[in-house]
Amino acid sequence: MTNIIEIQNVSKTYPGAIRAVDDLSLNVKEGEFVTFLGPSGCGKTTTLRMIAGFEMPTAGRIYLAGEDVTDLPPYERKVNTVFQDYALFPHMSIRENVGYGLKVAGMPKSEIAPAVEETLSTVGLLDKADARPGNLSGGQKQRVALARALVRKPKVLLLDEPLSALDAKLREAMQVELKHLHQKLGITFVFVTHDQKEALVMSDRVIVMERGNIVQSGTPDELYDHPASPYVADFIGNSNRLYGKVVAADTDQVEVQVGPHKIRSTPGQSRFSVNEDVLVTIRPEKVRILNQGEDPGDCFTLTGKVQDILFHGSSCRVEVEIEPGTLFDVDVQLALALNASNLPASGDDVVLAMNSEIVSVFRLSEDTVR
């Protein structure tokens, strides 16, 4: 696949020496669904707005399909943006809202009508063509905003937190709709969100940002299973954080002493030194509570006492004290737990098993302070 977007050493500094984006370089392949993920103020929306042309870079260049668009206004770029607030015209019908951009661009009426009908059909709103925005649900308004952006057949669709105003259930439904729409249309989607679940569900590639920089870029499973830093591990999903000291390290394995426990991580990372203080992160759902007498196989184990069990709907979080004052979370799927009769009770002694491949080890730094 060829690059549809190329961002070369782009920075954006606002008055007051506020640097929102810091020397960012990135390529987006044609047809990719790429998501910028990070907390408020990390630079993700500023980056999107620079691709759209609503913000001009302080330094660097932006290319779209090989063309330098850095200095072009938004209407001269073959991108369209879907905003958080939809920005629909309340006095116009849905048909008129979707066709407005084509009308302004001077397209003949005879061509506007079929283009609008085709796009409304694509987003499943053809039966609402003559309704007004005020008569639609939040999800339907979101689809109108999508239709209005798509009808102009952009090379890239930019989406600035478009689902944040929806309630949780509708938001989940729209995530699936957007993913299916992307697969159907095959155009490039660039999405911005602070919601890690949203990013993992929809994206081909997730770009995690912090303080105007890209800290990791990869597929959802790469970021989730192999975070490059504690910041990524914390921002994407939940992790147990344990502090310990390296007792062995080579290219095959790192072994960390955490209280009375030895924790293994593979593949090994020889950059660590024996006696070095480190942070270990382990995903709660990657851990298994062994049945009495069960063989852990190739897994290593921790022992502890159950302190509490928290009901999470389809799962339970079991809080285990693995040493005085240190709680370790284990997420147990209820269906599996009930079938295996292995859901423990408060006060039970338990053995926890985990594969060394799901353990991440990080050198202590500003990001890893206790």
N, C-alpha and C positions, 0 to 999 in steps of 0.2 A: 504493500500500500504506500502511496505517496503522501507526503506531508501536506495537509490542507492549511495548517497554522504553524508559523515559525516565529517564535519570540526570541529575540537576540539581545541579551544583556540589557534588559529593560529595567529602568528604575523610575519611581514616582515619588517626588518630594513635595509636600504641601508647605504653604507658608508656616513659618515657625520651625523650620528644619525638621518637620515630621516626615520621616521616610516610611511610606506605606508599602512600597515594593523595592527590593534591594538587589539589583543586578541579576534579574531573573532570566533564565534561558529555558526554553521548552519547545518541543515539537509535538503536534497533534496529528495523528494519521487520519486520512480521509475515511469517514464512516465510523470513527471511534465514538464511544460514549465516555467522555472524560469528566471527572468531578473534582473540583477544587474543594477541599475539606479543611476546616479549621475554625477556631473560635473567632468571635467578633474582634476586628482589628488586626487580623493576621495578614491582610492584603489580598484575600481571594476575590472580593467584589471589585476592588480597584483594578485587579488584573483583568477581570471580565469586562469592566467598563472601558479599559484601554483597547481590548480587542474589538469592542463595539464601536469605539470612536467617541464615546461620551467623555473620556478623559484622555489628555495627551501625555505621553511619557516625558519625563524630565530628561531621560537618556535612553538610548537603545532604539531598535527598529522592530516593527511588526509586519509580517508578510502573510498574505492570504492567497492561497493557490499560486504562490510564486510572485505575487505582486506586492510591492511595498505600499502598504496602506497607512503607514504611521501618521501621515499628515492629512489623510482624507477625512471628511466629515462622515457621520454615520450613514447618511442616505446614499453615499457613494460606495459603501462596502456591501458585499453580498452576504451580509449576516443580518439576522433579525433577533430581537431580544424579547423574552417573556419576563415581565416584572412581577414582583411580589404582590403588588396591589391590583393587578390585571389591567387597570387604566382603560376600562371600557367606556364608551359613550352611552350614558343612560337614556338619552332621547332617541337613539337609533335602534333599529331592530338588529337581531343577531346577523342577519344577512348583510345589512348595511355596515355594521361594525367590521365584519370580516373583509368586505370589499372596499373599505375606505382607503386603505393604502394603495390599492390598484387604481382607484379613481384619481387619487392625488398624483400618481405616477403617469396618468394620461392614457391608461389602457382603454380601448374602446369598450362601450357597454356590452356589446355583443360577445366580447371575450371575458368580461368580468363575471357575468352570471354563471357560465359553466365552471369557471375556476373556483368560484365561491361554493357552488353546489358540490363539486368534487371534494373540496377540502372539508366542508361540513360533514360529508359522508364519511370521510377518513376518521374524523374524531367522534363520530356517532351522534351528531346533533342536527342532522338534516331536518328532522321533524320539529325542531325548535327554531327554524330559520326566521320566522316572522315574530317571534317573541321578543320582549325587551329584557335587558340584563337584570332588571329588578325582579323579574318573575322566575329567575333561574336559581338553582342551588349553588353553593360554593364550588363544588366539583364541576358543574356545568359551565360556570363562569370561567374556571381555569381552562376548560377545553376550548371555549370561545377565544381566549387569549392565545392559546396554542394555534388555533385555526388561523387567526389573524396574522400570526408570525409565519406560518407555513405556507399561506396562500401565495406569497411572493417568491416561493421556491428558493430560499436562501441556500448557500453552500454550507453555512454553519448556523445552527440554532443555539442561541445563548439563553440560559435559564438562570435568573437571579433569585434563588430561594423561592421558587414559585408555589411551593406547597406549604409554606410556613403558616399561612392563615387558616388552614383547614384543620378540622378536628382529627384526632388520632386515627380513627377507623377509616375515614375518607382519605386521609393522607396515605395510608398503606395501600388503599385501592388505587389511588392515582400513581403511586410509585410503579405498580405493576403495569398500569395503562401506558405510562411514559416509556417503560422498557419495551413493551410490545410495539408501541408506535415507532420507536427508534429502529427496531428490527424490521418493521414493515417498510419504512421510508428509506432506510439505509444512508441518511445524511449524517453529518457530524453533529453531535450534541455536546455542548460544554455547559456543565451544571455547577452551580455554587450552592453549598449547604454547610451548616454547622452540625448537622445531624449525621452521626457516623453510620447508623443503621440504614438511612436513606442512601448514603454513598455506597455501602456494601451491596445493597439489594440491586441497584440499577446499573452500576458502572462496569465498563471494560477495564478502566484504569482509574485509580484514585491518586490524587496529588495532595499530600498533606502539607499545609503551610503553617509557618510560625514566624512572626515578626518580619513579614515581607519576604521570607525565603522558603524554598521548597526543602523540606526535611526528609521526605521519602516519597517515591513515586513507584507504583506497582499495581498488580491486580489485587482485588479485594482479599483473596486468600493469602497472597504474599505478605501484605501489610498486617493481616490479622495473625498469621502464624509466625511471621519472622519480622517483628517490628525493629526498625533500625535504631530506635532510641526509646528511653522511658516515656518521653513525651508522646510518641506514636502509640506505644503500648497502652498508655492511660487514656488517650483520646479515642482510640478505636477499641471498643469493648471494655470489659472489666478484667483486672489482673490482680492476683495476689502479689504483694511486694514484700520481699524478704531480704534483710541485710545480713551479709555473712562475709567470710574470709576464704580466699582461694587456698585450697590445700594441695591441688595438683592441676596442671594445665599442660596440654600438648595439642597436636593437630587433630587428635582423635577425640579428646574429651576434656571438659573442665569439671572439676569437682569442688564444690563450695560447702564449707561447714557453716550451718545455720543452727546455732544452739547445739542440741545433741544430735542433730540430723546432718547427714551428708546428701547433698543434692547434685545430681549429674546433669550436664548439658552436652549434647552432641548436635552437629559436628563440633569438634573442639576448637577453641580459639586461643592460639598460642601467644596472642598479644598480652594475655594476662600473666601476672607473676605470682608465684607462691607467696602467701601472706598478704596479698593485696585485698583491700576492702572493696566489695562489689555489691550491686543490687541484682537480685534474681526476681524475674516476673514469670508467673504461671497462670494460665487461664483457668478459672474455676470449673468450666464444663469439660475440660480435658482431663480431669482427675476422676478416678474411680474409687469408690468405697468397696473394699473387698469383703466378701462373705467370710464367715468364720472358717478358717482352715484353707481358704482358697490360695492357690499358688499364684504369685504375681507375675510369673513368667519372666520376660525380659525387662519388666518395669522395675524401678526402684521404689521404695516405700517410705512413708512418714507415719508416725503413730501419734495419736492424740485423743482427747476426750471431747465429745460433742457438747457444746455450750448452748446452742439454740438451733431451731429449725424454722425457717421463714418461708411461708407459702407464697409462691410467685405465679400461681395459676397452673400452667402446664409443667412447671418445675418447682422444686424446693431448693432453697439455699441452706446448706448445712454448715454451720459455723463450728470449726474444730480448733480447740486450743492445742497447738503443737509444742508449745513451751510456755512457761508462765508469762502472761501478758501478750502473747502472740496468737492472733486468730487467723485461721486459714479457711477460706471459703471454698466449698464444693457445690456445684450446681448439679442436681440430680433430676433427670426427666422422670416425672411421676409415673408414667405408664411403664417404663422400664423398671423403676424401683418397686412398684406394686407387683409386677409379674415375677420379679426375682425375690420378692420379700426381703429386700436388703436396705430398706429405709430405716436408719437407726433412730434412737430416742435420745433426748437430752440426758447427759450423764454417762452414755455408753462409751466404752473405749473402742476406737476404730483404727483400722489400718488403711492408709490412703496409698494408691498405686498410680504412678504416672510414667510416661515414656520420656526418656531424656531428650528426645527430639522436640518436645513442646516447651522446653525450658529456655528462657532467654537470660543472658547474663550481661550486665552493663558495668562499665567502670564508673565509680562515683564522680559526680560533677555537680554543677549548679542545678541540673535537672533531676538529680537523684538524691538530693539531701533529704534526710528523714523528716 
